[in-house]
Amino acid sequence: MWHVKTSPLLRDHIMKVTILLICSCLAWGGMGKPQFPDQEKDPLFWNTWAQRTLKNALTLQKLNQNTAKNLILFLGDGMGIPTVTAARILKGQLSRQSGEETQLEMDKFPFVALSKTYNTNAQVADSAGTATAYLCGVKANEGTVGVSAAAVRSQCNTTQGNEVTSILRWAKEAGKSVGIVTTTRVNHATPSAAYAHCVDRDWYSDGEMPAEAVQAGCKDIARQLFENIPNIDVIMGGGRKYMFPQNQSDVEYPGEKKHFGTRIDRRNLVEEWNNRMKNKKAHYVWNKKELLSLNPNSVDYILGLFEPGDLPYDLERNNETDPSLTEMVEVAIKILKKNPRGFYLLVEGGRIDHGHHEGKAKQALHEAVEMDRAIGHAGLMTNINDTMTVVTADHSHMFNFGGYTPRGNTIFGLAPMLSDVDQKPFTAILYGNGPGFKVVNGLRENISTLDYEENNYQAQSAVPLRMETHGGEDVAVFAKGPMAHLLHGVHEQNYIPHVMAYAACIGQNRDHCMSSSGASSLSAALPSLTALLTLIRLLC
């Protein structure tokens, strides 16, 4: 028993919480019976599973060295390794399993590496400098997109001459179709590095730029989306307001000023896109109904802007008006795969990051599970023999979970113990810093009075901040398909697009393809040539 002096009220409260936790443990434990399959008690179960895994691993000696016709990069913004693990558990628990033994789709990829995420001027990275690394192959300063580290954030005159190009451009120049799908604004940090060269990630439209930067000739990111790489085949996400003149009302929220257009130059970029694409099979859509009513076989270009800003969290999504990430990916692949030369597709689960910044772990983890669903769907629509798929993150977060939780404990639930310092319960999920820091009467808030499984509950943090920060540790890189084995060990983040380009024979990496592609073309042509010679002999 405790021997510290406590008030009767506090002792009563501690007793109630202790009884609650004991009852929870007893219920979880089935009155002393472990809640895991009986077969797990038998060593044969684990040995058989390990041997099966070993045999599968041995087959990886037969490396897939095909040329990648298609490239898909899934980017979970802020999806550090703790987020991957917690999302795995959540995915299983959503299917009424304990969760720990569940496999994410990315878990099934045969090759895994670690990526070092630092920016050239930052130990703990931001999403702009990292996007420049994994899309353009060059590490850069935080806050800048599509420019080298010689460019200085917010200094317009450091842009020219320091532009770097992305793998999306390399693919387009090689004749492939290209696409961008995101749950954020299409001109947010991650997607913008695919097409823009900008010294400030926040220059969404000219309405967010300093007047001197506009006068000096720097272009906002929304404008660059339509001007830098002509005819990007698929663009889907949010960001409508940055495409329309200042104070123009939004089609979906006509009465809400925060959603009005932001462009000071009075340009209507959507209208300009429609006019430029009018002789092509091109469609602009702004809601789910319009998107899903299209026949992808009769669409070559699509611009889908589904919200004025970012798309809503998946838990809050209106199923009638807002498409899911999986639905957008399905339409994108159906359009892109019509190109006989293949495609490059960037898919961002961008709001994983936002959920963590707000301390809302439930929102972040459901975003990660939805991205994993999209990964699985993309796998069903493509072939591992000719499609290289890479899943990674730009950076991590100050997010983790612990507290000796038992098997099957709800990922959003309590640890099975009280703090031995303040004698209060705590959730397994915690943040190192962020908005969840709360003190009541000089003491840590007692969460037993709160609904800590509510969608927008902000998990407790050690340091008070209005917005939680990124984490600095390495992130995982999962890879499958042609040349996926080149992603192994620990690499600099800018290595990723070089590997993908090598696999697809685009960009700088084409020399090795000449003989092999020629040989493969010859071997493919041999059956037809043999048949032709046989026909000639018969006719003669």
C-alpha positions in Angstrom: 0.0 0.0 0.0 1.0 3.6 -0.5 2.4 5.4 2.6 2.3 8.9 1.2 -0.1 11.4 2.7 -3.2 11.8 0.5 -6.5 13.5 1.0 -9.6 11.3 1.5 -11.0 12.7 -1.8 -7.9 11.8 -3.7 -7.7 8.3 -2.0 -11.4 7.7 -3.0 -10.7 8.8 -6.6 -7.6 6.5 -6.8 -9.6 3.6 -5.5 -12.3 4.1 -8.1 -9.8 4.3 -10.9 -7.9 1.3 -9.6 -11.1 -0.8 -9.5 -12.0 0.4 -13.0 -8.6 -0.7 -14.3 -8.8 -4.0 -12.5 -12.2 -4.7 -13.9 -11.0 -3.7 -17.4 -8.1 -6.1 -17.1 -10.3 -8.9 -15.9 -12.7 -8.4 -18.7 -9.9 -8.2 -21.2 -8.3 -11.3 -19.8 -11.5 -13.4 -19.9 -11.3 -14.1 -16.2 -7.6 -15.2 -16.4 -7.6 -16.7 -19.9 -5.3 -15.0 -22.4 -7.2 -13.4 -25.3 -5.0 -14.8 -28.1 -5.5 -18.0 -30.1 -4.8 -21.2 -28.4 -2.6 -22.2 -31.3 -0.1 -19.6 -30.2 0.7 -21.6 -27.1 2.2 -24.3 -29.3 5.8 -23.7 -30.4 4.9 -25.5 -33.6 2.7 -22.6 -34.6 5.6 -20.1 -34.4 8.1 -22.5 -36.0 5.9 -23.2 -38.9 5.1 -19.6 -39.5 8.8 -18.7 -39.4 9.7 -21.5 -41.8 7.1 -20.4 -44.2 8.4 -16.9 -44.1 12.0 -18.2 -44.6 11.0 -20.1 -47.7 9.3 -17.0 -49.1 12.4 -15.0 -48.3 14.6 -17.5 -50.2 12.6 -16.9 -53.3 13.7 -13.2 -53.3 17.1 -14.4 -54.6 15.4 -14.4 -58.0 15.5 -10.6 -58.3 12.9 -8.8 -60.5 15.2 -6.9 -62.9 12.6 -6.0 -65.4 12.2 -2.5 -66.7 9.4 -0.7 -64.8 6.7 0.4 -67.1 4.8 2.1 -64.3 6.0 3.9 -61.1 3.9 4.6 -58.1 5.1 6.5 -55.0 2.9 6.5 -51.9 3.9 9.2 -49.5 2.5 9.1 -46.0 3.2 12.6 -44.8 4.4 12.3 -41.2 4.1 8.5 -41.2 7.0 7.6 -39.0 7.6 4.0 -37.8 5.5 4.4 -34.6 2.6 5.5 -36.8 3.0 2.5 -39.1 2.9 0.2 -36.1 -0.1 1.9 -34.5 -1.9 1.9 -37.9 -1.3 -1.8 -38.2 -2.9 -2.4 -34.9 -5.8 -0.1 -35.7 -6.4 -1.9 -39.0 -6.7 -5.2 -37.2 -8.9 -3.9 -34.5 -11.3 -2.4 -37.1 -11.7 -6.0 -38.3 -12.3 -7.2 -34.7 -8.9 -8.7 -34.3 -6.4 -7.9 -31.5 -4.4 -6.1 -34.2 -0.7 -6.8 -33.5 -0.5 -9.7 -35.8 -2.3 -7.9 -38.7 -0.4 -7.1 -41.9 -0.6 -3.7 -43.6 -0.4 -3.8 -47.4 3.0 -2.1 -47.1 4.1 -4.9 -44.7 3.8 -7.3 -47.6 6.3 -5.5 -49.7 9.5 -7.7 -50.0 12.1 -5.0 -49.6 12.5 -2.4 -46.8 15.0 0.3 -46.2 15.5 3.3 -43.9 15.6 6.9 -45.2 17.6 9.7 -43.5 15.2 12.6 -43.6 17.3 15.7 -42.5 17.2 18.8 -44.7 20.5 20.5 -45.7 19.9 23.1 -43.0 17.7 21.2 -40.6 18.2 18.2 -38.4 14.5 17.7 -38.0 13.0 18.2 -41.5 9.9 19.8 -43.0 7.7 18.5 -45.8 9.1 20.9 -48.5 12.8 20.1 -48.3 12.1 16.4 -47.9 9.7 16.4 -51.0 12.5 18.0 -53.0 14.7 15.1 -51.9 12.4 12.2 -52.7 11.0 13.7 -55.9 13.9 15.7 -57.4 16.8 13.6 -56.1 18.5 16.6 -54.4 18.5 17.5 -50.7 17.4 21.0 -50.0 16.7 23.7 -47.4 13.5 23.4 -45.3 10.6 25.4 -46.6 11.7 25.3 -50.3 10.4 23.1 -53.1 12.0 22.2 -56.4 15.2 24.2 -55.8 18.6 23.3 -54.6 20.2 24.2 -51.3 21.7 27.3 -52.9 18.2 28.8 -52.8 17.3 30.6 -49.5 13.7 30.4 -48.1 11.5 33.4 -49.0 14.3 35.2 -51.0 12.9 35.4 -54.5 16.1 36.4 -56.1 17.7 33.1 -55.1 15.3 31.1 -57.3 16.6 31.5 -60.8 19.4 29.2 -61.7 18.8 26.9 -58.7 15.8 25.0 -60.1 15.9 21.2 -60.0 13.5 18.9 -61.9 11.4 16.0 -60.5 10.9 12.4 -61.5 7.4 13.4 -62.5 8.9 15.7 -65.2 11.4 13.0 -66.2 8.5 10.5 -66.7 6.5 13.0 -68.7 9.5 13.8 -71.0 9.9 10.0 -71.5 6.3 9.9 -72.9 4.7 8.5 -69.8 1.4 9.7 -68.4 1.8 11.4 -65.0 -0.5 12.1 -62.0 -0.7 13.6 -58.6 -3.3 12.5 -56.0 -3.4 14.0 -52.5 -5.7 14.6 -49.5 -4.1 18.0 -49.0 -4.1 21.0 -51.3 -2.6 20.1 -54.7 -0.2 23.0 -54.2 0.8 21.9 -50.7 4.5 21.1 -49.9 4.5 17.4 -51.0 2.8 17.7 -54.4 4.4 21.1 -55.3 7.9 19.7 -55.4 6.8 17.5 -58.3 6.2 20.6 -60.6 7.2 23.9 -58.9 10.4 25.8 -58.2 9.6 28.0 -55.2 11.7 29.4 -52.4 8.7 29.4 -50.1 6.2 26.5 -49.6 3.6 28.9 -48.4 3.3 30.9 -51.6 0.1 29.0 -52.6 -1.2 31.8 -54.7 0.0 35.4 -55.4 -2.4 36.4 -52.5 0.0 34.7 -50.0 3.2 36.3 -51.6 5.0 39.4 -50.6 4.4 42.2 -53.2 8.1 42.5 -53.8 8.4 38.8 -54.7 5.6 39.1 -57.2 7.2 42.2 -58.7 10.5 40.5 -58.9 8.9 37.8 -61.1 8.6 34.9 -58.8 5.5 32.8 -59.5 3.1 31.3 -57.0 2.8 27.5 -56.7 -0.8 27.3 -58.1 0.2 29.1 -61.2 3.3 26.8 -61.6 1.0 23.8 -61.5 -0.5 24.7 -64.8 2.5 26.4 -66.5 5.7 24.5 -65.6 4.8 21.0 -66.9 2.2 21.2 -69.7 -0.7 18.8 -69.5 -0.2 16.8 -66.3 -2.6 14.0 -66.9 -4.2 13.6 -63.5 -4.4 16.2 -60.7 -6.7 15.4 -57.7 -6.9 16.9 -54.3 -8.0 20.2 -52.6 -6.9 23.8 -53.0 -9.7 25.3 -55.1 -9.5 28.8 -53.6 -6.0 29.4 -54.8 -7.2 29.0 -58.4 -9.8 31.7 -58.4 -9.9 35.5 -58.2 -9.8 37.2 -54.9 -13.2 37.3 -53.2 -14.9 35.0 -55.7 -17.3 32.8 -53.8 -16.7 29.0 -53.7 -19.0 26.7 -55.7 -19.6 24.4 -52.6 -19.5 27.0 -49.8 -20.8 30.2 -51.4 -21.5 32.0 -48.2 -18.2 31.3 -46.4 -15.6 34.0 -46.9 -12.7 31.9 -45.7 -13.3 29.7 -48.8 -13.3 32.7 -51.3 -10.7 32.9 -54.0 -7.3 34.3 -53.1 -5.8 35.4 -56.4 -4.8 39.1 -56.6 -4.0 38.8 -60.3 -7.7 38.0 -60.9 -6.8 35.0 -63.0 -9.2 32.0 -63.0 -6.8 29.1 -63.4 -9.5 26.5 -63.7 -11.2 28.4 -66.6 -7.8 28.8 -68.3 -7.2 25.0 -67.9 -10.6 24.2 -69.4 -10.0 26.5 -72.3 -6.6 25.1 -73.0 -7.8 21.5 -72.8 -11.1 21.9 -74.7 -10.0 19.9 -77.7 -8.7 17.1 -75.5 -10.6 14.5 -73.5 -10.3 16.6 -70.4 -12.7 17.1 -67.4 -12.7 19.4 -64.4 -14.7 18.0 -61.4 -15.2 19.3 -57.9 -17.2 16.6 -56.1 -17.3 12.8 -55.7 -20.5 12.4 -57.8 -18.9 14.1 -60.8 -15.7 12.1 -60.4 -17.3 8.7 -60.2 -19.7 9.5 -63.1 -16.8 9.8 -65.5 -15.9 6.9 -67.8 -12.1 6.7 -67.4 -11.9 5.1 -70.8 -13.0 8.3 -72.4 -11.0 10.6 -70.1 -7.3 11.5 -70.8 -6.9 14.4 -68.5 -8.6 15.2 -65.2 -8.5 18.2 -62.8 -10.3 17.3 -59.6 -10.4 20.0 -56.9 -12.7 18.7 -54.2 -12.3 21.4 -51.4 -11.2 25.0 -51.1 -8.3 23.9 -48.9 -7.4 20.4 -47.7 -9.8 17.5 -48.0 -11.5 16.6 -44.7 -10.2 13.9 -42.4 -11.4 10.5 -43.5 -13.3 10.1 -40.3 -15.2 13.3 -41.0 -15.5 12.9 -44.8 -18.9 13.4 -46.4 -19.3 10.1 -48.4 -21.7 11.8 -50.8 -19.5 14.7 -51.8 -15.9 13.9 -51.0 -14.0 11.0 -52.6 -11.8 8.8 -50.5 -8.1 8.5 -51.3 -8.8 5.0 -52.5 -11.5 6.2 -54.9 -9.2 8.9 -56.3 -6.4 6.4 -56.8 -8.7 4.0 -58.6 -9.8 6.7 -61.1 -6.2 7.9 -61.5 -4.8 4.5 -62.4 -7.6 3.7 -64.8 -6.8 6.9 -66.7 -3.1 6.7 -66.6 -2.7 3.0 -67.4 -4.1 3.6 -70.9 -0.8 4.9 -72.0 1.2 2.1 -73.6 4.4 3.7 -72.3 3.2 3.5 -68.8 2.9 6.1 -66.0 4.2 7.8 -62.9 1.8 8.5 -60.0 2.5 10.4 -56.8 -0.1 9.6 -54.1 0.0 11.5 -50.8 -1.8 10.6 -47.6 -1.2 14.1 -46.5 -3.4 14.5 -43.5 -1.6 11.9 -41.4 0.7 14.8 -40.7 -2.1 17.2 -39.9 -3.7 14.8 -37.4 -0.4 14.5 -35.5 0.3 18.3 -35.6 -3.1 18.8 -33.9 -2.4 16.0 -31.4 -5.3 14.0 -32.7 -3.9 10.5 -33.0 -7.2 8.9 -34.0 -7.5 11.2 -37.0 -3.9 10.6 -38.0 -4.1 6.8 -37.7 -7.3 6.5 -39.6 -5.7 8.5 -42.4 -2.8 6.0 -42.4 -5.2 3.0 -42.6 -7.0 4.7 -45.5 -3.7 5.2 -47.4 -2.9 1.5 -46.8 -6.3 0.6 -48.3 -5.4 2.7 -51.4 -2.0 0.9 -51.6 -3.8 -2.5 -51.6 -6.2 -1.3 -54.3 -3.4 0.0 -56.5 -1.8 -3.4 -56.1 -4.9 -5.1 -57.5 -4.9 -2.8 -60.5 -1.3 -3.2 -61.5 1.2 -6.0 -62.1 4.3 -6.5 -59.9 6.2 -7.6 -63.0 6.1 -4.2 -64.6 5.1 -1.8 -61.8 7.5 -0.5 -59.2 5.6 0.7 -56.1 7.4 2.5 -53.2 5.8 3.5 -49.9 7.6 5.9 -47.6 7.2 9.0 -45.4 8.8 12.4 -45.6 9.5 12.6 -41.9 8.2 11.3 -38.5 6.4 13.0 -35.6 6.8 13.2 -31.8 4.2 10.4 -31.5 4.5 7.1 -29.8 2.7 4.5 -27.7 3.7 2.4 -24.7 2.9 1.7 -21.1 3.0 -2.1 -21.1 -0.4 -2.4 -22.7 -1.7 -6.0 -23.0 -2.2 -7.8 -26.3 -5.3 -6.5 -28.0 -5.6 -3.3 -25.9 -7.4 -0.7 -28.0 -4.7 1.4 -29.6 -6.5 4.5 -28.3 -7.0 3.1 -24.8 -5.4 3.4 -21.3 -2.2 1.8 -20.2 -3.0 -1.0 -17.6 -1.4 1.0 -14.8 -1.5 4.3 -12.9 1.5 6.6 -12.9 3.6 5.8 -9.9 4.3 9.5 -9.5 1.0 11.3 -9.7 -1.3 8.1 -9.3 -3.3 9.0 -12.4 -4.2 6.9 -15.5 -2.6 7.6 -18.9 -3.3 6.6 -22.4 -0.9 4.4 -24.3 -0.6 7.0 -27.1 1.4 10.1 -26.0 3.2 13.0 -27.8 6.5 14.4 -26.9 5.2 17.9 -27.4 1.9 19.5 -28.7 -1.5 20.9 -27.7 -2.4 18.0 -25.4 -0.4 19.4 -22.5 -2.9 20.5 -19.8 -2.4 21.3 -16.1 -5.3 21.5 -13.7 -4.6 23.0 -10.3 -0.9 22.6 -10.9 -1.2 18.9 -11.7 -1.5 16.8 -14.8 -5.0 16.6 -16.1 -6.9 13.5 -15.0 -8.0 11.9 -18.2 -10.4 9.4 -16.5 -13.0 12.1 -16.8 -12.5 12.5 -20.5 -13.5 10.5 -23.6 -10.0 9.7 -24.8 -11.4 7.5 -27.6 -13.3 10.4 -29.2 -12.2 11.3 -32.8 -10.7 14.7 -31.9 -9.2 13.9 -28.5 -5.8 15.4 -28.1 -3.4 13.0 -26.5 -1.4 14.3 -23.6 2.0 15.7 -24.4 5.2 16.4 -22.3 5.8 19.9 -23.6 3.1 22.5 -24.4 3.0 23.7 -28.0 0.0 25.0 -30.1 1.1 22.5 -32.8 3.1 19.3 -32.3 6.3 19.0 -34.2 8.0 16.6 -36.6 10.3 13.9 -35.3 13.9 13.5 -36.6 14.4 9.7 -36.8 14.7 7.7 -40.0 11.6 6.6 -41.7 10.8 3.3 -43.5 10.8 2.8 -47.3 8.8 -0.2 -48.5 9.4 -1.4 -52.1 8.1 -4.0 -54.6 8.3 -4.6 -58.3 11.2 -4.1 -60.8 14.5 -3.2 -59.1 12.9 -2.9 -55.7 15.9 -4.7 -54.2 17.9 -1.5 -54.8 16.0 0.0 -51.8 17.8 -1.7 -48.9 19.8 -0.7 -45.9 20.0 2.9 -44.8 20.0 5.6 -47.5 19.8 9.3 -47.9 16.3 10.4 -48.8 17.3 11.8 -52.2 18.3 8.3 -53.3 14.7 7.3 -53.8 13.9 9.0 -57.1 17.2 7.9 -58.6 16.3 4.2 -57.9 12.8 4.7 -59.4 14.2 6.4 -62.5 16.8 3.6 -62.9 14.0 1.0 -62.7 12.0 2.8 -65.4 14.9 3.9 -67.6 14.0 7.6 -67.4 15.9 10.7 -66.4 19.7 10.3 -66.0 19.4 6.5 -65.8 19.0 5.2 -69.3 22.3 3.8 -70.5 21.9 0.4 -68.8 18.5 0.0 -70.6 19.8 0.1 -74.2 21.1 -3.4 -74.5 18.7 -5.0 -72.1 15.6 -3.3 -73.7 16.9 -4.2 -77.1 17.4 -7.8 -76.1 14.0 -7.9 -74.5 12.4 -6.4 -77.6 14.2 -8.9 -79.8 13.1 -11.8 -77.6 9.5 -10.5 -77.7 9.7 -10.3 -81.4 11.1 -13.7 -82.0 7.8 -15.7 -81.9 6.3 -13.3 -84.5 9.4 -13.5 -86.7 9.4 -17.4 -86.5 5.7 -17.4 -87.5 6.4 -15.1 -90.4 9.2 -17.3 -91.7 7.0 -20.4 -91.5 4.3 -18.6 -93.4 6.8 -17.6 -96.1 8.0 -21.2 -96.5 4.5 -22.5 -96.8 3.6 -19.9 -99.5 6.8 -20.6 -101.4 
